[in-house]
Amino acid sequence: MSRHFPALRGVAILLVVINHSITLGLQFARNQGIFVPSWQKYLLIPIKEVGIFAVPLFLFLAASYFVYAAQGKSLKEMFGLIPKNFLYIAVPYLIWSLVFYLVVFLIFGESNSVIGYAKSLLVGYPNNFIPLLIFFTFFAPILIWLSRRLPLLIFGFFVAYQALLVVLLRPDLFGNLLPAWTAVLAPPIIRLPLALWGVFYPLGIIYGLYSDKIKKFLSPKNSTIIFLISLSMFALSASTQLGFTNFPLVEIITPLFGLMWLISLKREQIPFVRFFERIGKRSYGLYLTNLIILNILLFLILRSGLRQFMAFQPLIVLLIASATILIPLVCMEWIEKNRGRSTYRLLFG
């Protein structure tokens, strides 16, 4: 386990919060008919786009931690790790998803039937990568067993499978390139998350098993090359979001190179590393609560006579992103200290 991984979890959750703060801030302003100057959009949209690295990083790190916990264990013993992992993923997800549904009902009047809410939970609304995380958690022992024997084949398979799903789900780009029967290869519920992020959990497992070899490959020279590739591809992705270019698929490819660069870093190279480690320790709880808090904060801004400030989106984003990190962070630390680790994990994972 690399020493900087706890800080990378903090980086990932910060990217999520910034991405959601910008997306919701602009959305609230648009829905209220508030004019946001173009220069603000040109500033904020590229910053928002950095969020494409967040979920891949979460999946990669989750897999690496599972491999760490599975060290020295047989296949049967690895399956024994699943119930507790599943419990601390699923129970907080259920709790905070229900809180989210209550909040959007109270704020927007958005409601659904019991079956509709059950479907939303199943497909991961609003936390769309959780079903994929659960899927991989159940299959992690098999992936570890296979990756111990055929790591390159496993990686190549998931790269190819993710590419296949992209072709299937984007007929607007590829047309009917594949025969109709291949649609059965796109599983329900997780087909879109797999198409976006399918390779990253297996990659985390492979890294956990072969970290020494991968670290040798990620030499300073190679990591610099990977960084430059990542930067170039990210620029294309951001320019596509701004409408200057049209490379929609680059958003799927870029995180792979960005992730490889991030894992090549050393702990001392990460600025504010202790802060990132602090929020990284609470990253799952922050992920589950961030949309709830952001919606409440933006609603309160509009209802408190501060509507005019929505035209200053960089300021709004800075304020709501900071509050969305700090408020639940303090609450989670208090709960763990005063109610114990078991209660904390059931609430926040």
Disulfide bonds with the S-S distance in Angstrom:
none
